[in-house]
C-alpha cells in the first residue's frame, strides 16, 4: 500500500489499492444501465475519492456510478460515486471519481424505506418499484419485510378505525345503565328501580337503596341511537380518508411494507485491509 499526496480540490490523501471492481452506470431515472456495466480494477482510493480503470471504451450518458468492490471476507460492498474525469487508458477507460453526498445518492436509505405520503395517505418508497426490482435482480438491493399495515380495500390509503354499531355502523351508541341489587341479586335497567321515594327493587320491593351498600351500577347492553339495535359488543369500522369508503375491519386489505438494503462500502476500509 502506497500513499500519494494529491493537490486537487479534495485535498486528501490517496492510497494505491488494487482491487477488482464492478461498475454500474446509474441512469437519470436512478435505474442501472446494465448495457454499459463493466469490470475493472481500482488504482487509488481516498476517503471520498477513487480512481479506477474499466475494460470498456463505451462511455455511458451519465456521470453517476455504483461501484461494487469485494472485501477481504469475499462480501461485495457498494459505493455511489460521480465521475470528475474520464479518459482513454489502453483498451479501456480511466476514471477519477468522488463519492456522492447522501442526499444525492439514489440508493440512500431515505429512498429505500417506505414512508407515509401525507397527501394520499399511502406507504411507498421514493424510488419506483420497477427501479427497485432492477437493482434487486442485480443482487445490489435486498428486500426486507418491515411491517404489515391495513389499508383501504379500494384505493390503498391508510384508513382510520373506530368502534360502531354492529348493525348500521353508527358511532351514536350508548350503554344502557343497569342496577345489581345485592340482597336478591336482581339486575335490571335503572328505570325499573326508580320509585317516588327513591330507588326501590322491583323484585323484592326493598326501598331507599343506597349505592355501594345495597346495589352497584353495571354497564348493560349497548343501544344504537340511530337504528335502535341492541347488542353486547361493537364492531371495528375502517374509514378511508382519501376515498371515503367505510368497511368492517375484516374487509380491509393487509399490505406488506418492504424496505430495501444495500451493503454499503467505506472506501478507507479497503485501505486498512490492503
C-alpha positions as semicolon CSV with decimal commas, in nm:
position;residue;x (nm);y (nm);z (nm)
1;X;0,000;0,000;0,000
2;X;0,150;0,334;-0,106
3;X;0,030;0,676;-0,004
4;X;0,021;0,955;-0,259
5;X;-0,045;1,320;-0,180
6;X;-0,259;1,497;-0,437
7;X;-0,318;1,866;-0,476
8;X;-0,666;1,855;-0,630
9;X;-0,980;2,015;-0,496
10;X;-1,035;1,728;-0,250
11;X;-0,706;1,795;-0,069
12;X;-0,700;1,443;0,073
13;X;-0,453;1,160;0,088
14;X;-0,489;0,878;-0,161
15;X;-0,365;0,523;-0,132
16;X;-0,261;0,285;-0,405
17;X;-0,505;-0,005;-0,374
18;X;-0,563;-0,264;-0,645
19;X;-0,894;-0,445;-0,616
20;X;-1,138;-0,586;-0,865
21;X;-1,433;-0,353;-0,923
22;X;-1,766;-0,390;-1,100
23;X;-1,905;-0,056;-1,216
24;X;-2,272;0,004;-1,298
25;X;-2,371;0,339;-1,451
26;X;-2,680;0,495;-1,290
27;X;-2,929;0,644;-1,536
28;X;-3,122;0,966;-1,476
29;X;-3,428;0,770;-1,357
30;X;-3,197;0,604;-1,098
31;X;-3,214;0,264;-1,267
32;X;-2,899;0,065;-1,356
33;X;-2,755;0,094;-1,707
34;X;-2,675;-0,275;-1,740
35;X;-2,566;-0,243;-2,104
36;X;-2,273;-0,021;-2,004
37;X;-2,172;-0,208;-1,689
38;X;-1,812;-0,321;-1,683
39;X;-1,543;-0,488;-1,477
40;X;-1,214;-0,325;-1,391
41;X;-0,962;-0,251;-1,115
42;X;-0,911;0,024;-0,860
43;X;-0,595;0,237;-0,885
44;X;-0,612;0,484;-0,597
45;X;-0,850;0,528;-0,306
46;X;-0,912;0,819;-0,069
47;X;-1,171;0,891;0,196
48;X;-1,406;1,049;-0,058
49;X;-1,240;0,971;-0,390
50;X;-1,141;0,679;-0,608
51;X;-0,954;0,625;-0,934
52;X;-1,034;0,313;-1,132
53;X;-0,999;0,167;-1,480
54;X;-1,262;-0,026;-1,672
55;X;-1,221;-0,275;-1,955
56;X;-1,453;-0,084;-2,189
57;X;-1,427;0,214;-2,418
58;X;-1,801;0,282;-2,426
59;X;-1,890;0,591;-2,224
60;X;-2,237;0,595;-2,066
61;X;-2,462;0,902;-2,083
62;X;-2,431;0,960;-1,708
63;X;-2,163;1,053;-1,460
64;X;-2,300;0,854;-1,164
65;X;-2,174;0,503;-1,099
66;X;-2,240;0,234;-0,845
67;X;-1,915;0,056;-0,768
68;X;-1,912;-0,298;-0,629
69;X;-1,583;-0,394;-0,464
70;X;-1,511;-0,722;-0,291
71;X;-1,389;-0,706;0,069
72;X;-1,139;-0,937;0,240
73;X;-1,416;-1,174;0,351
74;X;-1,545;-1,205;-0,003
75;X;-1,852;-0,988;0,054
76;X;-1,940;-0,732;-0,210
77;X;-1,977;-0,375;-0,084
78;X;-2,121;-0,086;-0,284
79;X;-2,041;0,284;-0,314
80;X;-2,206;0,551;-0,529
81;X;-1,964;0,791;-0,698
82;X;-1,973;1,060;-0,963
83;X;-1,701;1,078;-1,227
84;X;-1,497;1,400;-1,248
85;X;-1,259;1,300;-1,523
86;X;-1,290;1,024;-1,783
87;X;-1,012;0,947;-2,031
88;X;-0,895;0,663;-2,255
89;X;-0,642;0,428;-2,099
90;X;-0,512;0,147;-2,317
91;X;-0,809;-0,072;-2,401
92;X;-1,047;0,093;-2,158
93;X;-1,144;0,397;-1,952
94;X;-0,951;0,572;-1,677
95;X;-1,197;0,736;-1,436
96;X;-1,142;0,972;-1,141
97;X;-1,450;1,000;-0,921
98;X;-1,572;1,133;-0,589
99;X;-1,833;0,990;-0,355
100;X;-2,178;1,147;-0,365
101;X;-2,345;1,315;-0,070
102;X;-2,620;1,107;0,098
103;X;-2,888;1,341;-0,039
104;X;-2,765;1,283;-0,395
105;X;-2,733;0,905;-0,366
106;X;-3,018;0,725;-0,549
107;X;-2,965;0,424;-0,322
108;X;-2,967;0,620;0,004
109;X;-3,161;0,477;0,297
110;X;-3,414;0,758;0,261
111;X;-3,501;0,639;-0,091
112;X;-3,524;0,272;0,004
113;X;-3,751;0,288;0,311
114;X;-4,131;0,317;0,269
115;X;-4,287;0,622;0,434
116;X;-4,638;0,762;0,462
117;X;-4,721;1,020;0,198
118;X;-4,927;1,290;0,376
119;X;-5,106;1,380;0,051
120;X;-5,260;1,046;-0,046
121;X;-5,201;0,857;0,284
122;X;-5,024;0,569;0,112
123;X;-4,698;0,398;0,206
124;X;-4,432;0,381;-0,064
125;X;-4,062;0,430;-0,130
126;X;-3,930;0,733;-0,313
127;X;-3,784;0,510;-0,582
128;X;-4,045;0,341;-0,805
129;X;-4,092;-0,032;-0,753
130;X;-3,985;-0,104;-1,112
131;X;-3,649;0,065;-1,049
132;X;-3,601;-0,113;-0,716
133;X;-3,668;-0,451;-0,878
134;X;-3,395;-0,387;-1,136
135;X;-3,140;-0,332;-0,859
136;X;-3,273;-0,640;-0,676
137;X;-3,226;-0,854;-0,988
138;X;-2,859;-0,746;-1,000
139;X;-2,806;-0,851;-0,638
140;X;-2,739;-0,494;-0,524
141;X;-3,055;-0,447;-0,315
142;X;-3,201;-0,697;-0,069
143;X;-3,574;-0,664;0,013
144;X;-3,673;-0,700;0,379
145;X;-4,023;-0,712;0,526
146;X;-4,053;-0,408;0,751
147;X;-4,417;-0,425;0,860
148;X;-4,772;-0,510;0,760
149;X;-5,045;-0,245;0,764
150;X;-5,419;-0,247;0,700
151;X;-5,520;-0,022;0,411
152;X;-5,836;0,077;0,226
153;X;-5,978;-0,202;0,012
154;X;-6,048;0,044;-0,269
155;X;-5,759;0,287;-0,304
156;X;-5,491;0,151;-0,071
157;X;-5,479;0,458;0,153
158;X;-5,438;0,440;0,528
159;X;-5,782;0,445;0,699
160;X;-5,887;0,550;1,046
161;X;-6,050;0,298;1,278
162;X;-6,336;0,337;1,526
163;X;-6,593;0,128;1,709
164;X;-6,957;0,140;1,599
165;X;-7,296;-0,031;1,582
166;X;-7,278;-0,388;1,453
167;X;-7,599;-0,335;1,257
168;X;-7,563;0,004;1,085
169;X;-7,210;0,114;1,173
170;X;-7,323;0,431;1,354
171;X;-7,095;0,583;1,615
172;X;-7,401;0,702;1,810
173;X;-7,407;0,413;2,056
174;X;-7,451;0,429;2,431
175;X;-7,451;0,175;2,710
176;X;-7,779;0,110;2,893
177;X;-7,709;0,152;3,263
178;X;-7,816;-0,134;3,489
179;X;-7,851;-0,187;3,865
180;X;-7,745;-0,500;4,050
181;X;-7,930;-0,535;4,384
182;X;-7,707;-0,726;4,627
183;X;-7,978;-0,865;4,854
184;X;-8,184;-1,051;4,593
185;X;-7,931;-1,048;4,305
186;X;-8,184;-0,880;4,075
187;X;-8,035;-0,699;3,772
188;X;-8,245;-0,462;3,564
189;X;-8,244;-0,123;3,392
190;X;-8,212;0,185;3,613
191;X;-8,560;0,296;3,509
192;X;-8,707;-0,021;3,663
193;X;-8,566;0,077;4,006
194;X;-8,696;0,430;4,003
195;X;-8,962;0,497;4,270
196;X;-9,123;0,811;4,405
197;X;-8,948;0,752;4,737
198;X;-8,609;0,688;4,572
199;X;-8,465;0,370;4,429
200;X;-8,660;0,052;4,506
201;X;-8,608;-0,305;4,391
202;X;-8,892;-0,420;4,161
203;X;-8,831;-0,783;4,263
204;X;-8,805;-0,786;4,645
205;X;-8,958;-0,437;4,690
206;X;-8,673;-0,315;4,914
207;X;-8,679;0,066;4,922
208;X;-8,440;0,356;4,967
209;X;-8,149;0,165;4,821
210;X;-7,803;0,317;4,875
211;X;-7,536;0,279;4,608
212;X;-7,237;0,080;4,729
213;X;-7,422;-0,061;5,029
214;X;-7,734;-0,205;4,864
215;X;-7,652;-0,205;4,493
216;X;-7,397;-0,129;4,221
217;X;-7,424;0,020;3,875
218;X;-7,335;-0,202;3,578
219;X;-7,285;-0,132;3,210
220;X;-7,565;-0,313;3,035
221;X;-7,642;-0,383;2,671
222;X;-7,543;-0,131;2,406
223;X;-7,810;0,052;2,210
224;X;-7,768;0,236;1,880
225;X;-7,938;0,575;1,885
226;X;-7,978;0,568;1,506
227;X;-8,126;0,223;1,433
228;X;-8,218;0,124;1,792
229;X;-8,022;-0,201;1,755
230;X;-7,928;-0,355;2,093
231;X;-7,614;-0,563;2,133
232;X;-7,341;-0,653;2,379
233;X;-7,046;-0,572;2,151
234;X;-6,938;-0,312;1,896
235;X;-6,752;-0,376;1,573
236;X;-6,441;-0,206;1,437
237;X;-6,509;0,011;1,133
238;X;-6,246;0,146;0,893
239;X;-6,299;0,477;0,715
240;X;-6,070;0,586;0,431
241;X;-5,962;0,949;0,450
242;X;-5,891;0,959;0,075
243;X;-6,192;0,799;-0,096
244;X;-6,435;0,797;0,199
245;X;-6,509;0,423;0,179
246;X;-6,627;0,259;0,501
247;X;-6,597;-0,113;0,574
248;X;-6,553;-0,357;0,858
249;X;-6,209;-0,446;0,987
250;X;-6,202;-0,782;0,810
251;X;-6,277;-0,612;0,476
252;X;-5,958;-0,404;0,482
253;X;-5,652;-0,519;0,287
254;X;-5,326;-0,618;0,452
255;X;-5,030;-0,461;0,273
256;X;-4,667;-0,557;0,324
257;X;-4,425;-0,271;0,380
258;X;-4,091;-0,370;0,227
259;X;-3,767;-0,183;0,275
260;X;-3,454;-0,237;0,068
261;X;-3,100;-0,265;0,195
262;X;-2,763;-0,235;0,029
263;X;-2,429;-0,346;0,171
264;X;-2,254;-0,010;0,188
265;X;-1,881;0,026;0,150
266;X;-1,645;0,275;0,315
267;X;-1,351;0,326;0,081
268;X;-1,088;0,356;0,353
269;X;-1,186;0,013;0,484
270;X;-1,022;-0,123;0,169
271;X;-0,705;0,062;0,256
272;X;-0,693;-0,080;0,607
273;X;-0,746;-0,433;0,475
274;X;-0,490;-0,399;0,196
